[in-house]
Amino acid sequence: MSVTPPDGWTTSSAGPATWFKRFEFSDYARLRRFLDDMAALAEETGVHPDNIGFGRNYVNVTLEAQAEQDVQQGDFIQRLDRLSEQD
């Protein structure tokens, strides 16, 4: 399945098709807020990443790619991107 990822995300077709984005932060405190905000956003939208990995200054997020992006997933992706830009 060839699925166009959202802006700023990449796609992988190894195994199930997924979308991936790496978010980078200047310090761990900011990264920690992002993780907490992402957890709250996942609960609110019902969209939960398939995989989350993080280090001292980055968070990797993987979502299942969908041929037709549903409203909840589209909302989650847009809001997650905005969360990463907040101070």
VENLIN-V16485 format. One record per residue. N is the residue number from 1. RES is the residue in three letters. OMEGA is omega in radians with two decimals (* if undefined). Layout:
# VENLIN-V16485
N/RES/OMEGA ; N/RES/OMEGA
This chain:
# VENLIN-V16485
1/MET/3.08 ; 2/SER/-3.07 ; 3/VAL/3.12 ; 4/THR/-3.12 ; 5/PRO/3.04 ; 6/PRO/3.12 ; 7/ASP/3.10 ; 8/GLY/3.13 ; 9/TRP/3.06 ; 10/THR/-3.13 ; 11/THR/3.07 ; 12/SER/3.10 ; 13/SER/3.06 ; 14/ALA/-3.02 ; 15/GLY/3.09 ; 16/PRO/3.14 ; 17/ALA/3.14 ; 18/THR/2.98 ; 19/TRP/-3.06 ; 20/PHE/3.01 ; 21/LYS/3.06 ; 22/ARG/3.10 ; 23/PHE/-3.12 ; 24/GLU/-3.06 ; 25/PHE/-3.09 ; 26/SER/3.13 ; 27/ASP/-3.06 ; 28/TYR/-3.14 ; 29/ALA/3.12 ; 30/ARG/3.10 ; 31/LEU/-3.13 ; 32/ARG/3.08 ; 33/ARG/3.12 ; 34/PHE/3.12 ; 35/LEU/3.11 ; 36/ASP/3.13 ; 37/ASP/3.11 ; 38/MET/3.11 ; 39/ALA/3.11 ; 40/ALA/3.12 ; 41/LEU/3.11 ; 42/ALA/3.11 ; 43/GLU/-3.12 ; 44/GLU/-3.04 ; 45/THR/-3.06 ; 46/GLY/3.11 ; 47/VAL/-3.10 ; 48/HIS/3.11 ; 49/PRO/3.08 ; 50/ASP/3.14 ; 51/ASN/3.05 ; 52/ILE/3.05 ; 53/GLY/3.14 ; 54/PHE/3.06 ; 55/GLY/-3.07 ; 56/ARG/-3.06 ; 57/ASN/3.14 ; 58/TYR/3.01 ; 59/VAL/3.04 ; 60/ASN/-3.13 ; 61/VAL/3.09 ; 62/THR/3.10 ; 63/LEU/3.03 ; 64/GLU/3.10 ; 65/ALA/3.13 ; 66/GLN/3.12 ; 67/ALA/3.07 ; 68/GLU/-3.11 ; 69/GLN/3.12 ; 70/ASP/-3.04 ; 71/VAL/-3.10 ; 72/GLN/-3.13 ; 73/GLN/3.10 ; 74/GLY/3.11 ; 75/ASP/3.13 ; 76/PHE/-3.10 ; 77/ILE/-3.14 ; 78/GLN/-3.11 ; 79/ARG/3.09 ; 80/LEU/3.09 ; 81/ASP/3.11 ; 82/ARG/3.11 ; 83/LEU/-3.10 ; 84/SER/-3.10 ; 85/GLU/-3.12 ; 86/GLN/3.09 ; 87/ASP/*
